[in-house]
Amino acid sequence: MKKIFILIVILAGAGSLLAQARRTVPQPANEKSNKRPIQPTPTPIPTAETQPEEISDIDDSGELIKVDTGLVSIPVRVMDRKNRFIAGLGQQSFKVFENDAEQEIAYFSNEAQPFTVALVLDMSYSTTFKIDEIQNAAIAFIAQLRPSDKVLVISFDEETHMLCEATTDRKIIETAIRQTKIATGTSL
């Protein structure tokens, strides 16, 4: 149970981790970097070694939990003491342990992968005088994403409205955001 909880906590921070991965730490002008450029690592093709295996554990209540997994993704963000992102770390900088046993890192990549964002906008009556701020903030947020990141737009009032499916087309996304209208009631 602890393993599942830890995995959920790690995955919950993936959005902020991916956003941070785009930032670079400026180096002082008096320091020269001897680092080589980081080459992207190709996505591995599943083999017998990466095929799903069944993992089981007993949670705190004594119930048996079974999970099929082939690859567990652990996104990480490394910051210095001044809360600045540290870029360029390689596989040799990391170790993964499970129950005090070091685990093999079968695949390592330090590049951010595209992701999908569900943008949910509150259009209930309580936001009547804030619609411009909500729309402008949503568009500013979208502008921070990478071109390969997908966005789907949903609004809610007394009902939930799917305004656009997941897409990378920023014009469609902005049009969906701008078409939101205030209504009465709230579904949340």
C-alpha positions as CSV (number, residue, x, y, z in Angstrom):
1,M,0.0,0.0,0.0
2,K,2.9,2.4,0.8
3,K,4.4,1.7,-2.6
4,I,1.1,2.6,-4.4
5,F,0.7,5.8,-2.3
6,I,4.3,6.9,-3.0
7,L,3.8,6.3,-6.7
8,I,0.6,8.3,-6.7
9,V,2.3,11.2,-4.9
10,I,5.2,11.2,-7.3
11,L,2.9,11.1,-10.4
12,A,0.7,13.8,-8.9
13,G,3.7,16.2,-9.2
14,A,4.4,15.3,-12.8
15,G,2.8,18.4,-14.3
16,S,4.9,20.8,-12.3
17,L,7.9,18.7,-12.9
18,L,7.5,18.8,-16.6
19,A,7.0,22.5,-16.5
20,Q,10.2,22.9,-14.4
21,A,12.1,20.6,-16.8
22,R,11.8,23.3,-19.5
23,R,13.7,25.9,-17.4
24,T,17.4,26.2,-17.3
25,V,19.6,27.5,-14.6
26,P,21.8,30.4,-15.9
27,Q,25.5,29.9,-15.1
28,P,27.6,32.8,-13.9
29,A,29.6,34.4,-16.7
30,N,32.9,33.5,-15.0
31,E,32.2,29.7,-15.1
32,K,32.6,27.7,-18.2
33,S,30.6,24.6,-18.6
34,N,32.5,21.4,-19.6
35,K,29.2,19.5,-19.9
36,R,28.4,17.9,-23.2
37,P,25.0,18.4,-24.7
38,I,22.5,15.9,-23.5
39,Q,21.4,13.5,-26.3
40,P,17.8,12.3,-26.2
41,T,17.3,8.6,-25.2
42,P,15.0,6.7,-27.5
43,T,11.9,5.0,-26.1
44,P,12.7,1.3,-25.5
45,I,10.8,-1.3,-27.5
46,P,9.2,-3.8,-25.1
47,T,11.1,-7.0,-24.8
48,A,10.7,-10.1,-22.6
49,E,12.5,-8.1,-19.9
50,T,10.1,-5.2,-20.0
51,Q,6.8,-7.1,-20.5
52,P,4.4,-6.6,-17.6
53,E,5.0,-8.6,-14.5
54,E,2.6,-9.2,-11.6
55,I,3.6,-7.4,-8.4
56,S,1.7,-8.2,-5.3
57,D,1.8,-6.8,-1.7
58,I,-0.3,-6.9,1.4
59,D,-1.6,-3.6,2.5
60,D,-2.1,-2.4,6.1
61,S,-5.5,-4.0,6.4
62,G,-4.2,-7.4,5.4
63,E,-5.7,-7.4,1.9
64,L,-3.6,-8.7,-1.1
65,I,-3.0,-6.1,-3.7
66,K,-1.9,-7.1,-7.2
67,V,-0.6,-4.8,-9.9
68,D,0.6,-5.6,-13.4
69,T,3.5,-3.4,-14.4
70,G,6.3,-3.5,-16.9
71,L,7.8,0.0,-16.4
72,V,7.3,2.4,-13.5
73,S,7.9,6.0,-14.4
74,I,9.3,8.2,-11.7
75,P,9.5,11.8,-12.7
76,V,11.9,13.9,-10.6
77,R,12.8,17.5,-10.2
78,V,16.1,18.4,-8.6
79,M,16.5,21.8,-7.0
80,D,19.5,23.5,-5.3
81,R,19.3,25.1,-1.9
82,K,18.2,28.4,-3.5
83,N,15.2,26.5,-5.2
84,R,16.8,26.7,-8.6
85,F,16.3,23.9,-11.1
86,I,19.4,21.8,-11.7
87,A,19.5,20.6,-15.3
88,G,21.7,18.0,-17.1
89,L,21.8,15.2,-14.5
90,G,22.4,11.8,-15.9
91,Q,21.4,8.3,-14.9
92,Q,24.6,7.9,-12.7
93,S,23.2,10.7,-10.5
94,F,20.2,8.6,-9.4
95,K,19.5,5.4,-7.4
96,V,16.1,3.8,-6.9
97,F,15.4,1.7,-3.8
98,E,12.4,-0.4,-2.9
99,N,12.3,-1.9,0.6
100,D,16.0,-1.0,1.1
101,A,16.9,-2.9,-2.1
102,E,18.5,-1.0,-5.0
103,Q,16.5,-1.4,-8.2
104,E,17.8,-1.5,-11.7
105,I,17.1,1.7,-13.7
106,A,16.1,0.1,-17.0
107,Y,15.4,3.3,-18.9
108,F,16.5,6.9,-18.2
109,S,15.6,10.0,-19.9
110,N,16.1,13.6,-18.9
111,E,13.9,15.1,-21.5
112,A,10.4,16.2,-20.8
113,Q,7.7,14.3,-22.6
114,P,4.5,15.9,-24.0
115,F,1.5,15.7,-21.8
116,T,-2.2,16.5,-21.8
117,V,-3.7,19.1,-19.6
118,A,-7.4,19.2,-18.7
119,L,-8.2,22.9,-18.2
120,V,-11.4,23.2,-16.1
121,L,-13.0,26.7,-15.9
122,D,-15.5,27.7,-13.3
123,M,-18.4,29.5,-15.1
124,S,-20.8,29.4,-12.2
125,Y,-22.6,32.6,-11.2
126,S,-20.1,33.3,-8.4
127,T,-17.5,34.2,-11.0
128,T,-19.7,36.7,-12.8
129,F,-17.4,39.7,-12.5
130,K,-14.2,37.6,-13.0
131,I,-14.8,36.0,-16.5
132,D,-12.3,38.2,-18.2
133,E,-9.6,37.4,-15.6
134,I,-10.4,33.7,-15.8
135,Q,-10.2,33.7,-19.6
136,N,-7.0,35.7,-19.7
137,A,-5.3,33.6,-17.0
138,A,-6.3,30.4,-18.9
139,I,-4.8,31.7,-22.1
140,A,-1.7,32.9,-20.3
141,F,-1.4,29.4,-18.8
142,I,-1.7,27.8,-22.2
143,A,1.0,30.0,-23.6
144,Q,3.4,28.5,-21.0
145,L,3.0,25.0,-22.4
146,R,5.2,23.5,-25.1
147,P,3.7,23.2,-28.6
148,S,3.5,19.4,-28.3
149,D,1.5,19.5,-25.1
150,K,-2.2,18.9,-25.6
151,V,-5.1,20.7,-23.9
152,L,-8.7,19.9,-23.4
153,V,-11.1,22.6,-22.2
154,I,-14.0,22.0,-19.9
155,S,-16.2,24.5,-18.1
156,F,-18.8,23.9,-15.4
157,D,-21.8,25.7,-13.9
158,E,-24.8,23.6,-13.0
159,E,-23.6,21.3,-15.8
160,T,-20.3,20.3,-17.2
161,H,-19.4,21.3,-20.8
162,M,-16.7,19.8,-22.9
163,L,-15.6,22.8,-25.0
164,C,-12.8,21.2,-26.9
165,E,-11.1,17.7,-27.1
166,A,-7.4,17.4,-26.3
167,T,-5.5,19.2,-29.1
168,T,-2.2,21.0,-29.7
169,D,-4.0,23.6,-31.8
170,R,-3.7,26.8,-29.8
171,K,-6.4,28.7,-31.9
172,I,-9.0,26.0,-31.1
173,I,-8.1,26.1,-27.4
174,E,-8.2,29.9,-27.2
175,T,-11.6,29.9,-29.1
176,A,-12.9,27.4,-26.6
177,I,-11.8,29.5,-23.6
178,R,-13.2,32.7,-25.1
179,Q,-16.6,31.0,-25.8
180,T,-17.2,30.3,-22.0
181,K,-20.3,32.0,-20.6
182,I,-21.4,32.6,-17.0
183,A,-24.5,30.6,-16.0
184,T,-26.4,30.0,-12.8
185,G,-25.7,27.3,-10.3
186,T,-22.7,25.1,-9.8
187,S,-22.1,21.4,-10.1
188,L,-19.3,21.5,-7.5
